Each structure stands twice: as structure tokens, then as C-alpha cells.
């Protein structure tokens, strides 16, 4: 039976009309299917602070996998593996004890110099590794940034968080050292999570600045090791904060790691806490993180083109 349209014209008699009808039906089906799919538009945000906290929470699993990837890559195909986490601060402690404690006779506030220096090397090693990893993280993940969209802040955050496991492993050596020297922490040990978070906050803030600048100016990666080395000697690691003359203490307060390192010593060695220096360091670290987020959010839209 031939098919007729509303005007009674035979459509099957003309193959051209048949193909036109089939093409129209196919186009209508494709259009209806496309309309049923979700439509997502990615566009640049407006305003100074363009980092969406809700979007970061949606990509929390990506943050976890990037942290785990950085941890595995760091010790992949190594002979000693995780033992490097303990050997680095341990060997630094031995060198500092021989040269600064024995030869230079630098005071250590009445504590044995090995535990005095190791107590500061723990947070400093974590801060230095987190700063170096975050500063070079964007350039090291250039292929990922050019191909896939995700919050760019996740990359330096993962690099900074990866060092937390190293800090926990290296801290296990500090416990038997305290037992050997018969030094036990007091109630101030409860502030250890606050100090660790302050160290992470400062490393993230400086790391955001350096990582964003490193995308546009590649010589920043050569300045990062020099900055870390210079920052170390201006921080009371091999010497106590009390060794600095009173009239120059305000200059040390401008270094946020000075108050944080002194806070670790007060927390773990059970001595009075220098609250003004610690609070000043926390405020500077918070301001560095906020300004780093603002600058990072302003320039991240150009990362895929420049990197």
C-alpha cells in the first residue's frame, strides 16, 4: 500500500521524497537526544577572588589522587625509599651539632643541641619541601593543565599536602630522642596541629605566588632554591631566638617562620611560649595565603595559553 501525505500524494513512488523524510526524522531524533543531554558552559568568573570553594570540594577526589601520585613518584625506584625522610633531617642534625653546637658553641637555651636542632629541622624540612613542590607544580603538570579543566589551585595544594606524610614519618624519630634525653612535652603538645596547619598555610601562600609567577617567568624556578637557603639562615634553626638582641627582635617578627619554629620548640620541649611572635607569624601566614589566592585566581585563566 503506497504511503500518502495529507494532500494524497504518493511519497513512496518518489525515492527522493523518501530520503528527505528519513533525513528529517533522523535530524529530529538527534536534536531531541542532544536536548536531553546536560549542557555545561565553562566561562571565566568575575571579581577579585575567583576561586570557588564549592568547586574545590567537588574535585576533592582529584586532590586525593594527586597527593597520592606525588608521594609515590617521590620515592619510586629509590634504594632507601621512605628512609630518606628520616635520613635528611638526621644527617642535617649531625652536621649542625658538630659545627654549630661543638665548634661554634652556639647556645641552645639549656637543651641538648641535637634535640634542639632536630626540633626545628622537622617543620623546616616540611616547609622547604612543600614550598619547592608547590612553586614548581604548575610547570611540572603543563600537559595536564592544557588538556583537562579542573580548579588549578588543586595542583599546588596537592604538592604542599604531600609532604605531610614525610613530616609524620620523620616525627617518629623524634620520640625516641626525647626519651633518650628525658625530655617530655607538656600540655603545649596540643598546639602541634595548630603549628602544623600554620606551616602548611604559609607554604601554600608563598607557593601560590611562586607557582603563578613561575608560569610566566621561568627563571623563578632557579630562584626558589636560593630563596629557601636564604630563608633558612634568617630563621632561628641553628640558633635560638633569644640569641638575637632585643632591639632587633621586631625584624625577626617579620619572618613568619621564626615565630612558628620557636613555637614548635616551645610545644615539644615544654618551655614558655612566645605568644606575640607566634600570633604575628600566623597573621602573616594568613595574609600571605589570602593574597596568594587572589593573585593566583587573577592569572590562572592564562595558564593554559602561557604554560
VOBA-1610 file (N, C-alpha, C; in pm, whole numbers, padded with zeros to 5 digits, always signed):
BEGIN
Unk+00086-00119+00000Unk+00000+00000+00000Unk+00089+00123+00000Unk+00082+00209-00100Unk+00167+00329-00104Unk+00129+00424+00006Unk+00230+00497+00061Unk+00204+00594+00168Unk+00171+00728+00106Unk+00066+00792+00159Unk+00019+00919+00108Unk+00039+01026+00213Unk+00067+01147+00168Unk+00074+01259+00264Unk-00065+01317+00282Unk-00074+01431+00350Unk-00207+01490+00378Unk-00277+01532+00250Unk-00202+01562+00144Unk-00264+01604+00017Unk-00294+01488-00074Unk-00264+01365-00028Unk-00293+01248-00109Unk-00187+01216-00211Unk-00067+01274-00197Unk+00040+01250-00293Unk+00114+01126-00252Unk+00146+01041-00347Unk+00219+00918-00321Unk+00366+00952-00296Unk+00417+00921-00169Unk+00554+00957-00132Unk+00652+00846-00166Unk+00607+00723-00160Unk+00698+00612-00185Unk+00730+00598-00332Unk+00648+00657-00416Unk+00675+00648-00558Unk+00799+00728-00597Unk+00832+00831-00516Unk+00949+00915-00544Unk+01055+00886-00439Unk+01169+00822-00475Unk+01273+00789-00376Unk+01336+00912-00314Unk+01336+01024-00386Unk+01396+01146-00329Unk+01316+01193-00210Unk+01182+01188-00225Unk+01096+01228-00112Unk+01119+01135+00007Unk+01139+01006-00018Unk+01161+00910+00091Unk+01287+00943+00167Unk+01395+00973+00095Unk+01521+01004+00161Unk+01511+01133+00240Unk+01437+01228+00189Unk+01420+01355+00260Unk+01344+01334+00391Unk+01242+01246+00387Unk+01165+01218+00508Unk+01253+01148+00611Unk+01334+01049+00565Unk+01422+00978+00658Unk+01526+01070+00719Unk+01581+01161+00637Unk+01679+01256+00689Unk+01617+01350+00790Unk+01493+01391+00763Unk+01424+01478+00859Unk+01397+01409+00990Unk+01354+01282+00982Unk+01330+01207+01105Unk+01459+01186+01185Unk+01570+01158+01115Unk+01699+01139+01182Unk+01745+01267+01249Unk+01730+01380+01182Unk+01770+01509+01240Unk+01686+01542+01362Unk+01556+01512+01355Unk+01469+01538+01469Unk+01507+01452+01589Unk+01541+01323+01560Unk+01582+01234+01669Unk+01712+01282+01734Unk+01809+01324+01651Unk+01936+01374+01704Unk+01916+01500+01786Unk+01829+01590+01739Unk+01803+01713+01811Unk+01739+01686+01946Unk+01644+01591+01950Unk+01578+01559+02077Unk+01675+01493+02174Unk+01766+01408+02120Unk+01865+01344+02208Unk+01964+01445+02263Unk+02007+01538+02179Unk+02101+01642+02224Unk+02036+01732+02328Unk+01909+01762+02309Unk+01839+01846+02406Unk+01825+01778+02541Unk+01822+01645+02541Unk+01807+01573+02669Unk+01937+01567+02747Unk+02055+01584+02679Unk+02183+01578+02749Unk+02207+01705+02829Unk+02282+01696+02942Unk+02313+01818+03019Unk+02406+01910+02942Unk+02385+02038+02954Unk+02462+02139+02881Unk+02540+02220+02982Unk+02674+02212+02975Unk+02761+02278+03071Unk+02843+02384+02999Unk+02844+02503+03053Unk+02921+02613+02998Unk+03030+02650+03096Unk+03157+02648+03052Unk+03271+02687+03135Unk+03313+02826+03092Unk+03305+02921+03182Unk+03341+03058+03150Unk+03418+03119+03265Unk+03492+03224+03237Unk+03572+03290+03340Unk+03483+03361+03440Unk+03523+03354+03567Unk+03446+03420+03672Unk+03490+03565+03683Unk+03404+03644+03743Unk+03430+03786+03760Unk+03457+03814+03908Unk+03532+03922+03930Unk+03564+03960+04068Unk+03709+03932+04099Unk+03752+03982+04215Unk+03891+03966+04256Unk+03919+03824+04304Unk+03829+03769+04383Unk+03850+03635+04438Unk+03769+03537+04356Unk+03836+03467+04262Unk+03768+03383+04166Unk+03785+03235+04194Unk+03831+03198+04312Unk+03847+03058+04348Unk+03720+03011+04417Unk+03649+02919+04353Unk+03524+02869+04408Unk+03547+02756+04506Unk+03510+02776+04631Unk+03529+02673+04732Unk+03440+02552+04704Unk+03321+02577+04652Unk+03231+02466+04619Unk+03290+02380+04507Unk+03353+02444+04410Unk+03414+02369+04301Unk+03534+02289+04351Unk+03609+02344+04443Unk+03720+02270+04501Unk+03671+02147+04575Unk+03559+02160+04643Unk+03503+02045+04714Unk+03454+01938+04617Unk+03403+01978+04503Unk+03359+01881+04403Unk+03476+01802+04345Unk+03593+01861+04342Unk+03712+01794+04287Unk+03802+01742+04398Unk+03748+01711+04514Unk+03829+01664+04626Unk+03894+01528+04597Unk+03828+01444+04518Unk+03888+01316+04484Unk+04012+01334+04396Unk+04008+01432+04308Unk+04126+01461+04225Unk+04241+01508+04312Unk+04212+01588+04413Unk+04315+01632+04507Unk+04378+01513+04578Unk+04296+01418+04619Unk+04348+01299+04687Unk+04441+01219+04596Unk+04400+01198+04471Unk+04481+01118+04380Unk+04610+01190+04342Unk+04607+01322+04331Unk+04729+01395+04300Unk+04827+01391+04417Unk+04776+01399+04540Unk+04863+01386+04657Unk+04927+01248+04661Unk+04846+01145+04639Unk+04898+01009+04640Unk+04998+00986+04526Unk+04974+01048+04411Unk+05068+01036+04300Unk+05202+01100+04334Unk+05199+01219+04396Unk+05323+01287+04432Unk+05403+01208+04535Unk+05333+01143+04627Unk+05402+01062+04727Unk+05470+00942+04662Unk+05400+00876+04571Unk+05458+00758+04506Unk+05572+00794+04412Unk+05557+00903+04337Unk+05661+00942+04243Unk+05789+00983+04315Unk+05775+01041+04433Unk+05892+01090+04505Unk+05987+00978+04543Unk+05933+00861+04577Unk+06017+00751+04623Unk+06015+00632+04527Unk+05972+00654+04404Unk+05971+00546+04306Unk+06113+00518+04259Unk+06149+00391+04250Unk+06279+00345+04204Unk+06394+00403+04287Unk+06373+00416+04417Unk+06478+00457+04509Unk+06526+00337+04589Unk+06652+00341+04630Unk+06710+00229+04703Unk+06660+00227+04847Unk+06664+00343+04912Unk+06624+00351+05053Unk+06476+00382+05072Unk+06411+00435+04969Unk+06268+00461+04978Unk+06234+00567+05081Unk+06140+00533+05169Unk+06091+00627+05269Unk+06198+00660+05372Unk+06305+00580+05379Unk+06412+00607+05476Unk+06477+00743+05452Unk+06467+00795+05329Unk+06521+00928+05302Unk+06452+01034+05386Unk+06328+01012+05422Unk+06254+01110+05503Unk+06320+01127+05639Unk+06374+01019+05695Unk+06440+01025+05825Unk+06586+01063+05811Unk+06652+01017+05704Unk+06795+01044+05688Unk+06823+01192+05666Unk+06738+01262+05594Unk+06765+01402+05564Unk+06772+01489+05690Unk+06670+01491+05776Unk+06684+01572+05899Unk+06786+01514+05996Unk+06804+01381+05995Unk+06901+01320+06086Unk+07044+01361+06051Unk+07082+01355+05923Unk+07215+01394+05883Unk+07237+01544+05901Unk+07133+01623+05875Unk+07145+01767+05900Unk+07166+01795+06047Unk+07098+01721+06134Unk+07116+01737+06278Unk+07259+01704+06320Unk+07317+01598+06263Unk+07454+01560+06297Unk+07552+01668+06254Unk+07536+01721+06133Unk+07626+01826+06084Unk+07612+01953+06167Unk+07488+01993+06197Unk+07468+02114+06277Unk+07524+02097+06417Unk+07508+01977+06474Unk+07560+01954+06609Unk+07712+01964+06613Unk+07779+01909+06511Unk+07926+01912+06508Unk+07980+02053+06485Unk+07923+02125+06389Unk+07980+02254+06351Unk+07927+02370+06436Unk+07798+02370+06461Unk+07740+02483+06535Unk+07735+02456+06685Unk+07708+02332+06722Unk+07698+02301+06864Unk+07832+02280+06931Unk+07923+02202+06867Unk+08052+02169+06926Unk+08158+02275+06895Unk+08173+02310+06768Unk+08281+02401+06728Unk+08244+02548+06754Unk+08129+02591+06706Unk+08089+02732+06723Unk+08033+02762+06862Unk+07998+02658+06936Unk+07946+02675+07072Unk+07823+02766+07077Unk+07734+02748+06980Unk+07610+02826+06979Unk+07519+02775+07088Unk+07463+02864+07171Unk+07376+02819+07281Unk+07246+02758+07228Unk+07187+02676+07311Unk+07063+02606+07273Unk+06957+02615+07383Unk+06955+02727+07454Unk+06855+02751+07560Unk+06854+02643+07667Unk+06970+02584+07695Unk+06980+02484+07800Unk+06940+02344+07760Unk+06904+02321+07637Unk+06866+02188+07589Unk+06983+02126+07513Unk+06991+01994+07507Unk+07094+01929+07424Unk+07081+01975+07279Unk+07194+02009+07218Unk+07188+02067+07084Unk+07127+01972+06980Unk+07150+01841+06986Unk+07087+01754+06885Unk+06936+01763+06884Unk+06875+01757+07000Unk+06729+01762+07002Unk+06680+01905+06977Unk+06761+02004+07013Unk+06726+02144+06988Unk+06720+02171+06838Unk+06819+02121+06764Unk+06822+02145+06619Unk+06722+02057+06545Unk+06707+01931+06587Unk+06614+01841+06519Unk+06470+01889+06535Unk+06441+01950+06649Unk+06307+02002+06674Unk+06271+02113+06574Unk+06371+02187+06526Unk+06346+02292+06427Unk+06357+02239+06284Unk+06441+02138+06264Unk+06458+02083+06129Unk+06333+02009+06082Unk+06256+01954+06174Unk+06132+01885+06136Unk+06036+01977+06060Unk+05991+02089+06121Unk+05899+02176+06048Unk+05965+02247+05931Unk+06096+02278+05944Unk+06160+02347+05833Unk+06171+02257+05710Unk+06205+02130+05730Unk+06211+02038+05617Unk+06077+02024+05548Unk+05970+02018+05627Unk+05836+02010+05568Unk+05804+02137+05491Unk+05836+02253+05549Unk+05807+02381+05483Unk+05887+02396+05354Unk+06016+02362+05358Unk+06101+02378+05240Unk+06055+02286+05126Unk+06024+02161+05158Unk+05977+02068+05054Unk+05842+02110+04997Unk+05752+02155+05084Unk+05621+02200+05037Unk+05633+02323+04950Unk+05721+02416+04989Unk+05740+02537+04910Unk+05802+02507+04774Unk+05902+02420+04771Unk+05965+02384+04645Unk+05869+02306+04555Unk+05792+02214+04613Unk+05698+02137+04533Unk+05585+02221+04477Unk+05530+02311+04560Unk+05421+02396+04513Unk+05469+02497+04411Unk+05589+02551+04428Unk+05640+02651+04334Unk+05662+02596+04195Unk+05700+02470+04183Unk+05726+02409+04052Unk+05614+02318+04005Unk+05502+02317+04075Unk+05396+02220+04045Unk+05325+02248+03913Unk+05296+02373+03884Unk+05221+02405+03761Unk+05303+02374+03637Unk+05429+02411+03637Unk+05515+02384+03521Unk+05534+02234+03504Unk+05542+02161+03613Unk+05558+02016+03605Unk+05435+01942+03558Unk+05318+02006+03565Unk+05193+01945+03519Unk+05136+02022+03400Unk+05223+02070+03313Unk+05179+02151+03199Unk+05085+02074+03107Unk+05116+01947+03080Unk+05031+01869+02989Unk+04891+01851+03046Unk+04882+01831+03175Unk+04751+01813+03238Unk+04670+01941+03233Unk+04734+02055+03251Unk+04664+02183+03251Unk+04613+02216+03111Unk+04689+02182+03008Unk+04646+02216+02872Unk+04533+02127+02820Unk+04513+02010+02879Unk+04418+01915+02822Unk+04287+01906+02899Unk+04289+01922+03029Unk+04171+01896+03111Unk+04140+02019+03195Unk+04011+02046+03213Unk+03972+02156+03300Unk+03947+02103+03441Unk+04001+02172+03538Unk+03977+02147+03680Unk+04030+02270+03754Unk+03994+02289+03879Unk+04048+02403+03954Unk+04200+02395+03964Unk+04269+02493+03911Unk+04416+02489+03905Unk+04479+02493+04044Unk+04406+02544+04140Unk+04459+02551+04276Unk+04489+02414+04334Unk+04426+02310+04280Unk+04445+02175+04331Unk+04590+02129+04314Unk+04656+02172+04207Unk+04793+02124+04180Unk+04892+02171+04286Unk+04905+02303+04315Unk+04997+02341+04423Unk+04952+02294+04560Unk+04820+02281+04581Unk+04772+02230+04709Unk+04814+02084+04730Unk+04806+02004+04624Unk+04848+01864+04635Unk+04997+01853+04662Unk+05077+01939+04597Unk+05221+01936+04620Unk+05257+01973+04762Unk+05182+02066+04821Unk+05209+02106+04959Unk+05161+02001+05059Unk+05049+01938+05031Unk+04994+01839+05124Unk+05072+01708+05121Unk+05142+01680+05011Unk+05214+01553+05000Unk+05323+01541+05105Unk+05378+01653+05150Unk+05485+01648+05249Unk+05438+01620+05390Unk+05308+01620+05413Unk+05257+01594+05548Unk+05293+01453+05594Unk+05290+01356+05503Unk+05328+01220+05537Unk+05476+01212+05575Unk+05560+01287+05506Unk+05702+01290+05540Unk+05724+01345+05680Unk+05650+01448+05714Unk+05661+01507+05848Unk+05622+01405+05955Unk+05515+01330+05930Unk+05470+01231+06028Unk+05573+01120+06045Unk+05637+01078+05934Unk+05737+00971+05944Unk+05861+01021+06016Unk+05908+01140+05982Unk+06027+01195+06047Unk+06002+01224+06195Unk+05878+01250+06231Unk+05845+01279+06371Unk+05861+01154+06458Unk+05850+01036+06397Unk+05864+00913+06476Unk+06005+00898+06531Unk+06105+00956+06464Unk+06242+00951+06517Unk+06259+01046+06635Unk+06179+01151+06638Unk+06192+01249+06745Unk+06146+01194+06880Unk+06053+01100+06878Unk+06001+01045+07004Unk+06107+00968+07081Unk+06180+00873+07021Unk+06287+00807+07098Unk+06398+00902+07139Unk+06424+01007+07061Unk+06525+01105+07101Unk+06483+01177+07229Unk+06356+01211+07240Unk+06307+01276+07361Unk+06318+01182+07481Unk+06291+01054+07459Unk+06305+00958+07568Unk+06450+00940+07610Unk+06543+00946+07514Unk+06685+00930+07545Unk+06735+01046+07630Unk+06693+01168+07596Unk+06737+01286+07671Unk+06643+01318+07788Unk+06544+01234+07811Unk+06450+01250+07922Unk+06381+01388+07918Unk+06336+01421+07799Unk+06260+01544+07779Unk+06121+01504+07730Unk+06020+01548+07799Unk+05884+01508+07767Unk+05798+01634+07751Unk+05716+01637+07646Unk+05631+01755+07625Unk+05520+01763+07728Unk+05470+01883+07745Unk+05361+01905+07839Unk+05229+01927+07767Unk+05146+02012+07827Unk+05015+02040+07769Unk+05028+02113+07635Unk+05140+02181+07617Unk+05161+02255+07492Unk+05162+02167+07369Unk+05173+02035+07387Unk+05172+01944+07272Unk+05039+01952+07197Unk+04935+01997+07265Unk+04805+02010+07200Unk+04806+02115+07089Unk+04905+02204+07092Unk+04915+02307+06988Unk+04986+02259+06862Unk+05033+02134+06863Unk+05106+02084+06747Unk+05023+02087+06619Unk+04895+02045+06620Unk+04815+02057+06495Unk+04801+02201+06447Unk+04791+02296+06540Unk+04780+02437+06501Unk+04909+02484+06434Unk+05023+02443+06489Unk+05151+02481+06430Unk+05170+02416+06293Unk+05129+02291+06280Unk+05141+02224+06151Unk+05053+02289+06047Unk+04932+02327+06086Unk+04843+02397+05993Unk+04898+02534+05956Unk+04961+02603+06052Unk+05020+02733+06022Unk+05136+02719+05924Unk+05215+02613+05938Unk+05325+02588+05845Unk+05271+02560+05705Unk+05166+02477+05697Unk+05104+02447+05567Unk+05044+02573+05505Unk+04981+02656+05586Unk+04918+02777+05536Unk+05021+02872+05477Unk+05134+02888+05546Unk+05239+02976+05495Unk+05302+02918+05368Unk+05328+02787+05367Unk+05386+02724+05248Unk+05291+02734+05129Unk+05163+02719+05153Unk+05065+02731+05045Unk+05060+02874+04993Unk+05062+02972+05083Unk+05055+03111+05040Unk+05173+03151+04954Unk+05295+03121+05002Unk+05414+03154+04923Unk+05419+03068+04797Unk+05378+02941+04807Unk+05379+02852+04691Unk+05285+02898+04581Unk+05171+02956+04616Unk+05079+03007+04515Unk+05141+03124+04439Unk+05206+03214+04512Unk+05275+03325+04447Unk+05382+03274+04351Unk+05468+03184+04400Unk+05580+03136+04319Unk+05533+03052+04200Unk+05431+02968+04221Unk+05384+02883+04111Unk+05322+02966+04000Unk+05245+03069+04036Unk+05184+03155+03934Unk+05290+03237+03861Unk+05390+03287+03935Unk+05497+03363+03871Unk+05585+03273+03785Unk+05600+03148+03825Unk+05685+03055+03752Unk+05628+03021+03615Unk+05497+03032+03599Unk+05436+03004+03469Unk+05478+03109+03367Unk+05483+03235+03408Unk+05516+03342+03314Unk+05665+03371+03310Unk+05735+03353+03422Unk+05878+03382+03428Unk+05949+03256+03475Unk+06007+03183+03379Unk+06062+03051+03410Unk+06189+03058+03495Unk+06251+03174+03507Unk+06370+03182+03591Unk+06335+03181+03739Unk+06206+03183+03772Unk+06165+03175+03912Unk+06206+03040+03972Unk+06205+02935+03892Unk+06242+02803+03943Unk+06387+02798+03989Unk+06473+02883+03932Unk+06611+02890+03977Unk+06624+02973+04104Unk+06530+03062+04125Unk+06535+03147+04245Unk+06477+03077+04367Unk+06395+02973+04347Unk+06331+02906+04461Unk+06433+02840+04554Unk+06531+02761+04504Unk+06631+02703+04596Unk+06712+02809+04670Unk+06746+02918+04601Unk+06819+03026+04666Unk+06735+03092+04774Unk+06606+03111+04746Unk+06516+03170+04845Unk+06504+03081+04968Unk+06493+02951+04948Unk+06481+02858+05060Unk+06608+02858+05145Unk+06724+02859+05080Unk+06850+02859+05153Unk+06868+02989+05232Unk+06837+03102+05170Unk+06849+03230+05239Unk+06751+03239+05354Unk+06630+03190+05332Unk+06526+03193+05435Unk+06566+03107+05555Unk+06636+02999+05530Unk+06676+02909+05638Unk+06771+02977+05735Unk+06868+03052+05684Unk+06967+03115+05771Unk+06912+03239+05841Unk+06802+03294+05792Unk+06736+03404+05862Unk+06630+03355+05959Unk+06616+03224+05972Unk+06520+03162+06065Unk+06598+03097+06179Unk+06554+03112+06304Unk+06628+03054+06418Unk+06620+02902+06421Unk+06700+02837+06336Unk+06706+02691+06333Unk+06833+02643+06401Unk+06948+02697+06360Unk+07074+02657+06422Unk+07104+02740+06546Unk+07028+02844+06570Unk+07047+02930+06688Unk+06911+02960+06748Unk+06906+02991+06878Unk+06777+03022+06940Unk+06735+03166+06912Unk+06607+03190+06924Unk+06556+03326+06904Unk+06607+03421+07011Unk+06639+03368+07129Unk+06690+03452+07237Unk+06829+03505+07209Unk+06900+03448+07111Unk+07033+03496+07076Unk+07029+03629+07002Unk+06916+03661+06942Unk+06901+03788+06870Unk+06883+03899+06972Unk+06958+04009+06959Unk+06941+04120+07053Unk+06798+04172+07057Unk+06760+04222+07172Unk+06621+04263+07193Unk+06579+04372+07094Unk+06671+04462+07061Unk+06632+04574+06974Unk+06610+04531+06828Unk+06653+04408+06794Unk+06634+04358+06658Unk+06528+04249+06651Unk+06460+04226+06760Unk+06358+04119+06760Unk+06242+04151+06665Unk+06213+04280+06649Unk+06100+04315+06562Unk+06129+04277+06417Unk+06258+04276+06378Unk+06293+04233+06243Unk+06270+04084+06225Unk+06299+04006+06331Unk+06273+03863+06325Unk+06124+03833+06318Unk+06044+03923+06375Unk+05899+03902+06372Unk+05844+03914+06230Unk+05917+03984+06141Unk+05873+03995+06003Unk+05890+03864+05927Unk+05972+03775+05981Unk+05989+03641+05923Unk+05888+03548+05987Unk+05783+03508+05916Unk+05678+03426+05980Unk+05727+03291+06029Unk+05830+03235+05966Unk+05881+03105+06010Unk+05956+03115+06142Unk+06001+03234+06179Unk+06073+03250+06305Unk+05982+03220+06423Unk+05864+03279+06423Unk+05769+03253+06532Unk+05716+03112+06531Unk+05699+03054+06411Unk+05648+02917+06402Unk+05752+02818+06453Unk+05880+02833+06412Unk+05985+02744+06459Unk+06000+02754+06610Unk+05999+02876+06663Unk+06008+02893+06808Unk+05887+02832+06877Unk+05771+02835+06811Unk+05652+02772+06867Unk+05665+02621+06874Unk+05726+02560+06772Unk+05750+02415+06776Unk+05840+02378+06894Unk+05944+02456+06916Unk+06035+02427+07027Unk+05963+02440+07161Unk+05881+02542+07174Unk+05808+02559+07299Unk+05705+02448+07318Unk+05646+02403+07208Unk+05544+02299+07215Unk+05603+02163+07250Unk+05715+02128+07188Unk+05772+01995+07205Unk+05870+01985+07323Unk+05937+02094+07357Unk+06036+02092+07464Unk+05982+02143+07596Unk+05853+02174+07599Unk+05786+02216+07723Unk+05855+02336+07786Unk+05858+02445+07710Unk+05912+02571+07762Unk+05808+02680+07737Unk+05821+02797+07798Unk+05720+02902+07779Unk+05707+02944+07633Unk+05583+02964+07592Unk+05553+03000+07453Unk+05564+03151+07434Unk+05630+03192+07326Unk+05639+03334+07289Unk+05515+03368+07205Unk+05407+03399+07272Unk+05280+03418+07203Unk+05279+03534+07104Unk+05340+03650+07135Unk+05337+03758+07035Unk+05402+03720+06903Unk+05518+03652+06911Unk+05586+03611+06787Unk+05505+03508+06711Unk+05443+03414+06784Unk+05363+03310+06716Unk+05239+03369+06651Unk+05168+03456+06721Unk+05048+03517+06664Unk+05082+03605+06544Unk+05195+03675+06552Unk+05237+03757+06437Unk+05267+03670+06317Unk+05330+03555+06339Unk+05361+03463+06229Unk+05234+03406+06167Unk+05136+03372+06251Unk+05010+03318+06199Unk+04936+03422+06116Unk+04935+03547+06161Unk+04867+03653+06086Unk+04936+03679+05952Unk+05069+03679+05952Unk+05141+03700+05826Unk+05117+03583+05731Unk+05116+03460+05786Unk+05088+03344+05703Unk+04949+03348+05643Unk+04850+03392+05722Unk+04713+03402+05671Unk+04703+03509+05563Unk+04769+03623+05584Unk+04767+03729+05484Unk+04837+03684+05355Unk+04945+03608+05370Unk+05015+03557+05251Unk+04926+03460+05173Unk+04852+03376+05245Unk+04763+03281+05177Unk+04650+03353+05104Unk+04591+03454+05167Unk+04479+03526+05104Unk+04527+03601+04980Unk+04637+03674+04993Unk+04689+03747+04876Unk+04737+03652+04767Unk+04793+03537+04807Unk+04833+03438+04708Unk+04715+03383+04631Unk+04604+03357+04702Unk+04482+03309+04635Unk+04426+03414+04539Unk+04430+03540+04580Unk+04378+03647+04494Unk+04462+03659+04366Unk+04594+03661+04382Unk+04679+03672+04264Unk+04668+03548+04175Unk+04664+03432+04238Unk+04653+03307+04162Unk+04522+03305+04082Unk+04413+03348+04143Unk+04284+03346+04074Unk+04279+03447+03960Unk+04356+03555+03970Unk+04355+03655+03864Unk+04432+03611+03740Unk+04535+03529+03758Unk+04620+03493+03644Unk+04598+03350+03596Unk+04517+03271+03667Unk+04503+03131+03629Unk+04433+03111+03495Unk+04357+03209+03449Unk+04288+03195+03320Unk+04386+03195+03203Unk+04509+03242+03227Unk+04609+03246+03120Unk+04706+03127+03125Unk+04691+03040+03224Unk+04787+02932+03241Unk+04796+02841+03118Unk+04680+02801+03066Unk+04678+02707+02954Unk+04742+02766+02828Unk+04738+02897+02812Unk+04797+02961+02694Unk+04945+02988+02710Unk+04988+03019+02831Unk+05127+03059+02852Unk+05217+02940+02881Unk+05162+02841+02956Unk+05246+02733+03002Unk+05292+02643+02889
//
